[in-house]
Amino acid sequence: MINPLRAIPRQGLLLFLATCFLLVLAISGFAPHDRALWLQENILVVCAIALVALLEWRCPLSRVSLLLIFIFLCLHEIGAHFSYAEVPYDAWSKSLFGQSVNSLVGWERNHFDRIVHFLYGLLLAYPIREFYLRVVEVRGFWGYALPLDLTMSTSAFYELTEWLVAEWLGGDLGHAFLGAQGDQWDAQKDVALATLGALFAMAGTALFNWRFQRDFAREWQDSLRVKRRRPLGEEAF
């Protein structure tokens, strides 16, 4: 199949996405709902940009991965600007389409944070898979299972970090950063949605490769074959 992104020079696309994101970041930082909360939310953005820059130096990502990362970071900036619990997506829906999203699907809380957690898995599992394939050199089953695993574990790690930061900040700022909106199972639901998003992404990627990759079945079978039958632990000890 022809990839339309290949028609765009990679460096040109990278420069375009970087410029667009800096613009989005500037708009997000203009009169945010809470300046301290906005700064807290953007700590991870700085880390993500630094990671992408490091990969660009040692292991340049594909155009698809760059675009997926860009989309996710832009969505995060919306949450950082308004605070995740206050993003007025329902008001936007009423203004544009005359219909409330929450009323349509029966939601009683602001679910923008849940949507972004789902998109974390859906959008970032593919760049993670690219890293595993190109650096760790996994193949077959593990090329889909390990990105799913890392997406789930990093989502859980974020929830733990979010809890600790919220405890450290305390007060209204800590409560706003946590964004639980009174749901005692908020962290578990967020991790589950990120995992579900990654599952969809990897299932879609697997179906695509099954259709167009000639050695898909052989590679999958080989990845599950035992390479060394002799136990390692006892002898190494």
C-alpha positions in Angstrom: 0.0 0.0 0.0 1.1 3.6 -0.6 1.7 5.6 2.5 0.6 9.2 1.8 2.9 10.5 4.6 5.9 9.4 2.5 5.2 12.2 0.1 6.1 14.6 2.9 9.8 15.1 3.6 10.4 13.7 7.1 12.4 16.7 8.4 9.8 19.1 7.0 7.0 17.2 8.8 9.0 17.2 12.0 9.6 21.0 11.8 6.0 21.6 11.0 4.7 19.5 13.9 7.2 21.1 16.3 6.2 24.6 15.2 2.5 23.8 15.5 2.9 22.3 19.0 4.9 25.3 20.2 1.9 27.4 19.0 -0.5 25.1 20.8 1.6 25.3 23.9 1.7 29.1 23.8 -2.1 29.2 23.4 -2.6 26.7 26.2 -0.3 28.8 28.5 -2.2 32.0 27.8 -4.5 32.7 30.8 -5.0 29.0 31.9 -7.6 28.0 34.4 -4.9 27.6 37.0 -1.3 28.6 36.3 0.2 26.3 38.9 -1.8 23.4 37.7 -0.8 24.2 34.1 2.9 24.1 35.1 2.4 20.8 36.8 0.7 19.2 33.8 3.5 20.3 31.5 6.3 18.7 33.4 5.6 15.4 31.6 5.3 17.3 28.3 8.8 18.6 28.7 10.0 15.0 29.5 8.1 13.7 26.4 9.7 16.3 24.2 13.1 15.6 25.6 12.6 11.8 24.9 11.5 12.5 21.3 14.5 14.7 20.8 16.8 11.9 22.2 15.1 9.4 19.9 15.5 11.8 17.0 19.2 11.8 17.6 19.7 8.0 18.1 16.6 6.4 16.6 14.4 8.7 14.5 10.7 7.8 14.7 8.5 7.3 11.7 6.2 9.9 10.4 3.2 8.0 11.7 4.6 7.9 15.2 5.5 11.6 15.2 2.0 12.5 14.1 0.4 10.3 16.8 2.6 11.8 19.5 1.7 15.3 18.3 -2.0 14.6 18.4 -1.8 13.3 21.9 0.3 16.2 23.2 -2.2 18.7 21.7 -5.1 17.0 23.5 -3.1 17.1 26.7 -2.6 20.8 26.3 -6.4 21.3 26.1 -6.6 19.5 29.5 -3.8 21.5 30.9 -5.3 24.8 29.9 -8.8 24.3 31.2 -7.9 21.6 33.8 -9.1 18.1 32.9 -12.2 18.2 35.0 -13.3 21.6 33.5 -12.8 21.1 29.8 -16.1 22.4 28.3 -16.5 19.8 25.6 -20.2 19.5 26.4 -20.7 23.2 25.8 -18.7 23.0 22.6 -20.9 20.1 21.4 -24.1 22.0 22.2 -22.8 25.1 20.4 -21.7 23.2 17.3 -24.3 20.5 17.0 -27.1 21.5 19.3 -26.6 18.3 21.2 -25.1 17.5 24.6 -22.5 14.7 24.5 -23.1 13.8 28.1 -26.9 13.7 27.7 -26.5 11.6 24.5 -24.4 8.9 26.1 -25.7 9.2 29.7 -22.5 10.7 31.3 -22.9 12.5 34.6 -19.4 13.8 35.0 -16.7 15.5 32.8 -15.1 12.6 31.0 -12.4 14.5 29.1 -9.7 12.9 31.3 -11.1 9.4 30.6 -11.1 10.1 26.9 -7.5 11.2 27.0 -6.5 8.2 29.0 -8.1 6.0 26.3 -6.3 7.9 23.6 -3.0 7.6 25.5 -3.2 3.9 24.7 -4.7 4.2 21.3 -2.2 6.8 20.0 1.0 6.0 21.8 1.0 2.2 21.7 2.2 2.3 18.1 5.3 4.6 18.7 6.1 2.3 21.7 5.8 -0.7 19.3 8.2 1.0 16.9 10.7 1.4 19.7 10.4 -2.3 20.6 10.8 -3.4 17.0 13.8 -1.2 16.2 15.7 -1.2 19.5 14.8 -4.3 21.4 14.3 -6.3 18.1 11.2 -8.1 19.3 9.1 -9.9 16.7 5.8 -11.7 16.2 3.6 -11.9 19.3 5.9 -9.9 21.5 5.8 -7.0 19.1 2.2 -6.5 20.1 2.1 -7.8 23.7 5.0 -5.8 25.0 3.8 -2.4 23.7 0.4 -3.2 25.4 2.2 -4.2 28.6 4.4 -1.0 28.7 1.3 1.2 27.9 -0.5 -0.3 30.8 2.4 -0.2 33.2 3.3 3.4 32.4 -0.4 4.4 32.8 -0.3 2.7 36.3 3.0 4.5 37.1 1.4 7.8 36.2 -1.5 7.2 38.5 0.8 6.4 41.4 2.9 9.5 40.6 -0.3 11.6 40.3 -1.4 10.4 43.7 2.0 11.3 45.3 2.1 14.7 43.7 -1.5 15.4 44.8 -0.6 14.5 48.4 2.5 16.7 48.2 0.6 19.7 46.7 -2.4 19.3 49.1 -5.5 21.4 49.2 -7.4 22.5 46.1 -4.4 22.3 43.8 -3.7 18.7 44.7 -7.4 17.9 44.3 -7.5 19.5 40.9 -4.3 17.8 39.8 -5.7 14.4 40.8 -9.0 15.1 38.9 -10.9 12.2 40.5 -14.2 14.1 40.6 -15.3 12.1 43.6 -14.8 8.7 41.9 -13.0 6.3 44.3 -12.1 4.0 41.3 -10.9 6.8 39.1 -7.3 5.5 38.9 -8.3 2.0 38.1 -10.7 3.2 35.3 -8.0 5.4 33.8 -5.5 2.5 33.6 -8.2 0.2 32.2 -9.1 2.8 29.5 -5.4 3.3 28.5 -5.0 -0.5 28.3 -8.2 -0.8 26.2 -6.9 1.9 23.8 -3.6 0.2 23.5 -5.4 -3.1 22.9 -7.4 -1.6 20.1 -4.2 -0.1 18.5 -2.3 -3.3 18.7 -5.2 -5.4 17.4 -5.6 -3.0 14.5 -1.9 -3.2 13.7 -1.9 -7.0 13.9 -4.9 -7.2 11.6 -3.2 -4.8 9.1 0.0 -6.8 9.2 -1.9 -10.1 8.9 -3.4 -8.8 5.7 -0.4 -7.3 4.1 2.7 -9.0 5.7 3.5 -12.2 3.9 5.5 -13.9 6.7 3.1 -12.8 9.5 2.1 -16.3 10.6 5.6 -17.7 10.5 7.0 -14.8 12.4 4.3 -15.1 15.0 4.9 -18.8 15.5 8.7 -18.3 15.6 8.3 -15.7 18.4 6.6 -18.2 20.6 9.1 -21.0 20.0 11.4 -21.9 22.8 14.9 -21.0 21.7 16.9 -22.5 24.6 15.5 -25.5 26.4 18.1 -25.6 29.1 17.1 -23.7 32.3 19.2 -20.6 33.1 18.7 -19.8 36.8 20.1 -22.8 38.6 23.2 -23.1 36.5 23.9 -19.3 36.6 23.6 -19.3 40.4 
